[in-house]
Amino acid sequence: MPRKTIPAYCRHSTSGQAYVKIDGRRKYLGVYGTPESHQRYAAEISRWQESADAPPSTLTIGQLALLYVERCKTHYRKDGVPTTEFSAVQRVLKRVNRMYRAVLAVDFSGAMLIAVRQTLIDEGLARTTVNREVGRIRRMFRWALGDGKRLIPASVLTELEAVTDLKYGRSAARETEPVKPVPDAWVEAVKTHVSRQIWGVIEFQRATGARPTEALIVRPCDIDMTSDVWEYRPHRHKTQHHGKERVVMIGPKGQAVLREFMAGPDDYAFRPQDAINDLVAKRYRAGAKPRKVGRRYTIHGYAAAIRRACVKAKVPHWSANQIRHSFGTSARKIGGVEGARVVLGHSSAVTSEIYAEADQKAARPVVAMIG
């Protein structure tokens, strides 16, 4: 008789250990609730599913999602911390579970995937975002079939792969406007409405074309200052998982910005605690104790600061990514498409065309002139 349900993740009341009971035997997994115990649980269940006595036909979408999330906890990590991709996977699988939790994984069809996609469209998500979310769902089924797991038959994945991505202008999904460079006047208008540290991040981006996340995590220990144009190698960056190195060139303007904020070698240049300290010293009596905040700004905190400042300054809202586009436009005027590609850290000149709307042979001369 095939098993009907997946063995539960349990807690031993006396020892506090996690365990799973398979074939009448307890398999202890480590301290209950820890990531390590969940990883061991997922591994035990994977082996159990692969056994001849437990055909994949008993696996539900809810159970498959649980196993996949456990795998993603360890796969999508940087410096021991879950990445935003892990959160994105959790988000879209919650949606799938709301609709199809009890459905057998072997019965999940292309029509069901299209139905999930339609709910994303109905909520007003952009076409490109919808395609990314659907891609995350497909990856779960690809994982379920790969590396010899065979938790689903290949025919399920084949059907899901046949559901093509939404094409530009050929669906009901919202299309996004191309990101435009931000006018200098709009940027300057927010200066008096942000902290000295946030303005420093903005100025650093304007001088280097760094991505917002790269600007927020800059530290002295990541910068080679031995030449006229400094070389900043972020310890985390967008294409790191592809094995690519990212170098941000820092010219005189960017160097001047950093000199104002740099402290210890391992300290982030732009520290929210300094902004809080400045605020308390300005608004409150001597001796007031500022509250403790994180070591660096998050991308969400940076975006919120710009958004609030735009409202106060009464200028149209603009984003940190638009600063990078403005830099790309200037870089292309000086160094051409290839110059913009090198400075912005793109692998393809086609991508740089997106960032540089108007009109280098090398990155250094470009940065030396505009950064």
C-alpha positions in Angstrom: 0.0 0.0 0.0 1.5 3.4 -0.9 1.9 5.9 1.9 -0.8 8.6 2.0 0.9 11.4 3.9 4.4 12.7 4.3 5.9 12.0 7.8 5.7 15.0 10.0 8.5 17.2 11.4 8.2 16.6 15.2 9.6 17.8 18.5 10.8 15.5 21.2 9.2 16.9 24.4 12.0 15.9 26.7 15.2 16.5 24.7 14.0 19.4 22.5 15.3 17.5 19.4 13.5 17.5 16.1 12.7 14.1 14.6 10.8 12.4 11.8 9.3 8.9 12.1 9.8 6.8 9.0 8.9 3.1 8.8 8.4 3.1 12.5 11.8 4.4 13.4 12.6 7.9 14.7 15.4 9.7 12.8 16.7 12.6 14.9 17.5 15.8 13.0 19.1 18.2 15.6 17.7 21.0 17.7 14.0 21.6 16.9 13.3 24.7 14.8 16.9 25.3 13.6 17.7 25.6 9.8 20.0 22.6 10.1 17.2 20.4 11.4 14.9 21.5 8.6 17.6 20.7 6.1 18.0 17.2 7.5 14.2 16.8 7.5 14.0 17.7 3.8 16.8 15.3 3.0 15.1 12.4 4.8 11.8 13.1 3.1 13.5 13.3 -0.3 15.0 9.9 0.3 11.7 8.6 1.5 9.9 9.9 -1.6 12.5 8.2 -3.8 12.0 4.8 -2.3 10.0 2.2 -4.1 7.4 2.1 -1.3 6.6 5.8 -1.7 5.7 6.6 -5.3 5.7 10.3 -6.2 2.0 10.2 -6.9 1.3 10.7 -3.1 3.0 14.1 -3.0 0.8 17.2 -2.8 1.6 20.7 -4.0 1.7 21.8 -0.4 4.2 19.1 0.5 6.4 19.8 -2.5 6.4 23.5 -1.7 7.5 22.7 1.8 10.5 20.6 0.6 11.4 23.2 -2.0 11.4 26.1 0.5 13.7 24.1 2.8 16.1 23.7 -0.1 15.9 27.4 -0.9 16.8 28.4 2.6 20.3 27.1 2.0 20.6 27.8 -1.7 19.6 31.5 -1.7 22.0 32.8 0.9 24.8 35.4 1.0 27.2 35.7 3.9 24.9 33.4 5.9 21.8 35.6 5.3 18.8 34.7 3.1 18.6 36.8 0.0 15.6 38.6 -1.4 15.2 35.8 -3.8 14.3 33.4 -1.0 11.6 35.8 0.1 10.3 36.0 -3.4 10.1 32.2 -3.6 8.2 32.1 -0.4 5.8 34.8 -1.6 4.8 33.1 -4.9 4.5 29.6 -3.4 2.1 31.0 -0.8 -0.1 32.0 -3.7 0.2 28.6 -5.3 -0.6 26.9 -2.0 -3.7 29.1 -1.5 -5.1 27.8 -4.8 -3.7 24.3 -5.1 -2.3 23.1 -1.8 -4.2 19.8 -1.7 -3.7 19.0 -5.4 -1.3 16.1 -6.2 1.9 17.4 -7.7 1.6 14.9 -10.5 -1.8 16.5 -11.4 -0.5 20.1 -11.5 -1.1 21.3 -15.1 -0.3 24.1 -17.4 -3.8 25.4 -17.0 -3.3 25.6 -13.3 -0.1 27.6 -13.8 -1.9 29.9 -16.2 -4.6 30.4 -13.5 -1.9 31.4 -11.0 -0.5 33.8 -13.5 -3.8 35.4 -14.1 -4.2 36.3 -10.4 -0.8 38.1 -10.7 -2.1 40.0 -13.8 -5.4 40.8 -12.0 -3.4 42.4 -9.1 -1.8 44.8 -11.5 1.7 43.4 -11.5 3.9 44.3 -14.4 4.4 41.8 -17.2 8.1 41.3 -16.5 7.3 40.7 -12.8 4.6 38.2 -13.7 7.1 36.3 -15.9 9.6 36.2 -13.1 7.1 34.9 -10.6 5.9 32.1 -13.0 9.6 31.3 -13.6 10.0 30.7 -9.9 7.1 28.3 -9.9 8.6 26.4 -12.8 12.0 26.2 -11.0 10.3 24.3 -8.1 9.1 21.6 -10.5 12.5 21.5 -12.3 14.1 21.0 -8.9 11.6 18.2 -8.1 12.7 16.3 -11.2 16.4 17.0 -11.2 19.5 15.4 -9.6 17.7 12.0 -9.5 15.0 13.1 -7.1 12.1 12.1 -9.5 9.5 13.6 -7.1 7.3 14.2 -10.2 7.1 12.6 -13.6 8.9 14.4 -16.4 5.6 15.0 -18.2 4.5 17.5 -15.5 7.6 19.7 -16.1 7.2 19.4 -19.9 3.7 20.8 -19.7 4.7 23.7 -17.5 7.6 24.6 -19.7 5.2 24.8 -22.6 3.5 27.8 -20.9 5.5 30.6 -22.6 6.3 33.9 -21.0 4.1 36.8 -21.7 5.3 38.9 -24.7 5.5 42.7 -24.8 2.2 44.2 -25.9 0.5 40.8 -26.3 -1.1 40.3 -22.9 -3.4 42.0 -20.4 -0.4 42.5 -18.0 0.7 46.1 -17.3 3.8 47.3 -19.2 6.4 49.3 -17.3 7.8 52.5 -18.6 11.5 52.5 -19.4 13.6 53.9 -16.6 14.7 57.5 -17.5 17.6 59.6 -16.3 16.6 61.9 -13.5 17.0 65.7 -14.0 19.7 67.2 -11.9 17.2 69.8 -10.6 15.0 67.1 -9.1 18.0 65.5 -7.3 19.3 68.8 -6.0 15.8 69.6 -4.7 15.9 66.8 -2.1 19.3 67.7 -0.5 17.8 69.7 2.4 15.2 67.0 3.0 17.5 64.0 3.6 20.2 63.2 6.1 23.8 64.0 5.4 24.4 60.3 5.0 21.6 59.7 2.5 22.8 62.7 0.5 26.3 61.1 0.5 24.9 57.9 -1.0 23.1 59.9 -3.7 26.3 61.9 -4.5 28.4 58.7 -4.6 26.0 57.2 -7.1 26.1 60.4 -9.2 29.9 60.2 -9.2 30.3 56.5 -9.9 27.2 55.1 -11.5 27.2 52.4 -8.8 24.1 50.4 -8.3 22.1 51.5 -5.2 23.0 48.2 -3.4 26.7 48.7 -4.2 26.7 52.3 -2.9 25.1 51.3 0.4 27.7 48.6 1.3 30.9 50.4 0.3 33.7 50.0 2.9 37.3 51.2 2.9 38.5 47.6 3.0 36.8 47.0 -0.4 38.6 49.9 -2.1 42.1 49.9 -3.8 43.3 53.5 -3.3 46.7 53.1 -4.8 46.1 55.0 -8.0 44.4 58.3 -9.0 41.2 56.4 -9.8 40.2 54.1 -7.0 38.9 50.6 -7.6 36.0 49.5 -5.4 35.1 45.8 -5.4 31.8 45.2 -3.6 31.8 42.2 -1.3 28.3 41.5 -2.6 26.9 42.4 -6.0 24.3 41.5 -8.6 26.3 39.1 -10.8 28.4 37.5 -8.0 26.6 34.1 -8.3 27.7 34.0 -12.0 31.4 34.1 -10.8 31.9 37.7 -12.2 34.0 40.4 -10.6 32.4 43.8 -10.3 34.8 46.8 -10.1 33.4 50.3 -9.5 35.8 53.1 -10.6 35.9 56.1 -8.2 37.1 59.4 -9.6 37.9 62.6 -7.7 34.3 63.5 -7.0 33.4 60.1 -5.6 36.6 60.1 -3.5 35.7 63.4 -2.0 32.3 62.0 -1.0 33.8 59.0 0.7 36.5 60.9 2.6 33.8 62.7 4.5 32.2 59.5 5.7 34.9 56.7 5.9 35.8 55.4 9.4 37.3 52.0 10.2 38.4 49.6 7.4 35.4 47.3 8.0 32.8 50.1 8.7 30.2 50.9 6.1 30.8 54.4 4.8 27.2 55.5 5.0 26.0 54.6 8.5 22.4 55.2 9.6 23.6 55.4 13.2 25.6 58.5 12.3 22.4 60.1 10.9 20.5 59.3 14.1 23.3 60.8 16.2 23.3 64.0 14.0 19.5 64.3 14.4 19.6 63.9 18.2 22.4 66.4 18.6 20.5 68.9 16.5 17.0 68.6 18.0 17.4 67.4 21.5 19.2 68.5 24.7 22.7 67.6 25.5 23.1 64.1 26.9 20.1 62.7 25.1 20.8 59.1 24.0 20.1 58.2 20.4 18.4 54.9 19.6 20.4 52.1 18.1 19.9 51.2 14.4 21.5 48.9 11.9 25.1 49.1 10.7 24.1 50.1 7.2 21.1 51.3 5.2 18.9 48.8 3.5 17.7 49.3 -0.1 14.2 49.7 1.2 15.2 52.4 3.7 17.2 54.3 1.0 14.2 54.2 -1.4 11.8 55.4 1.4 14.1 58.3 2.3 14.2 59.5 -1.4 10.4 59.0 -1.7 9.7 61.2 1.5 12.2 63.8 0.3 10.5 64.1 -3.1 7.2 64.8 -1.4 8.7 67.4 0.9 10.6 69.1 -2.0 7.4 69.0 -4.2 9.2 67.4 -7.1 8.1 64.3 -9.1 9.2 61.0 -7.5 12.4 59.6 -8.8 14.4 56.4 -7.8 18.0 55.6 -7.0 18.2 53.5 -10.2 17.5 56.7 -12.3 20.8 58.2 -10.9 22.6 55.3 -12.4 20.9 55.9 -15.8 21.9 59.6 -15.6 25.5 58.5 -15.1 25.3 56.0 -17.9 24.1 58.8 -20.3 27.0 61.0 -19.3 29.5 58.1 -19.6 28.3 57.3 -23.1 28.7 60.9 -24.2 32.3 60.8 -23.2 33.3 57.2 -23.9 30.7 55.9 -26.3 28.7 52.7 -25.8 31.8 50.6 -24.9 32.9 53.2 -22.3 29.4 53.1 -20.7 29.4 49.3 -20.7 32.7 49.1 -18.9 31.9 51.8 -16.3 28.5 50.5 -15.5 29.7 46.9 -15.2 27.6 45.4 -18.0 28.6 42.2 -19.9 26.8 43.4 -23.0 26.8 46.7 -24.9 23.2 46.1 -25.6 22.4 46.5 -21.9 24.4 49.7 -21.8 22.3 51.1 -24.6 19.3 50.9 -22.2 21.1 52.9 -19.6 22.6 55.5 -22.0 19.9 57.4 -24.0 22.0 60.0 -25.8 25.4 59.7 -27.0 35.9 54.7 -23.8 38.0 52.9 -24.7 38.7 52.4 -21.0 36.8 53.1 -17.8 39.4 55.2 -16.0 39.4 58.2 -18.4 35.6 58.3 -18.3 35.3 58.2 -14.5 38.2 60.7 -14.1 36.2 63.2 -16.2 32.7 62.8 -14.8 33.2 61.1 -11.3 
